[in-house]
Amino acid sequence: MTLLLDRVTFRYHRWSRPVLSHLTYEVPGRGLTILLGPNGAGKSTTMALLAGTAAPTAGKVLLTGSRLSSTSREYRRHVAWLPQKVPSSRQLTAREYVAYVAWLKGENRSDAWAGAGSALDQVGLGEQQGDKTARLSGGQLRRVGIACALAHDARVILLDEPTAGLDPHQRTVFRDVLREVTEKTPVLMSTHDIVDLADEADTVTLMDGGRVRHHGGTPSFLDHAHPEAAPARRAESAYSVLMGLGRAQ
């Protein structure tokens, strides 16, 4: 079960140019997919449509296997959405925060509370579950966001620029958590940073101008790199070649 944009067009105003036009795109049903592209490529719009926080101007957004539409509450229950900035709360502890999100997604109170504790343990925040979220670091808040997805047993997890602003250690911890999560649940992660997990992704989708320029396994993406590109820069080189920016080495 995964998500499908079916011939979707989206514009912010009736008189404005479409951000997406007749786009069909299916999120892979396993592993980690990186959604790459420059600012303005349509990544955030695509993520918002898939999360059900925006509605298409034309076309449909569906949960495959069920044909549930993104306009339905049941659809949103199966989809976890982690925005770039996870809001904190001065009143709620980490466990209360995660349990509240799980309850909003349809879990009963006891299951939400139990699931919150288990999810926080899974992302390495078991010892911080009683801390107020306002006192957590940016990296810890990102992990709280993932715990929210795990607590309500989402079928697909959407992450929007989740490593923005994280220091090297926080990125390493986040990668470890993400690697474990993607063993069971498909994840779509948007980023404009070409070095951001590209080598660890199972699939790479490259967007530009509201259209998909490339979609396939990570090896097929890296095959576009310049033959003389240094190993550490193959992802950057492949991106440059596919975007017509030259042959980065």
Buried (B, 14 or more C-beta within 10 A) or exposed (E): EBBBBBEBBBBEEEEEEBBBBBBEBEBBBBBBBBBBBBEEBBBBBBBBBBBBBBEBBEBBBBBBEEEBBBEEEEBBBBBBBBBBBBEBEEEBBBBBBBBBBBBEBBBEEEBBBBBBBBBBBBBBBBEBBEBBBEEBEBBBBBBBBBBBBBBBBBBBBBBBBBBBEBEEEBBEBBBEBBEEBBEEBBBBBBBBEBEBBBEBBBBBBBBBEBBBBBBEBBEEBBEBBBEEBEEEBBBBBBBBBBBEEEEBB
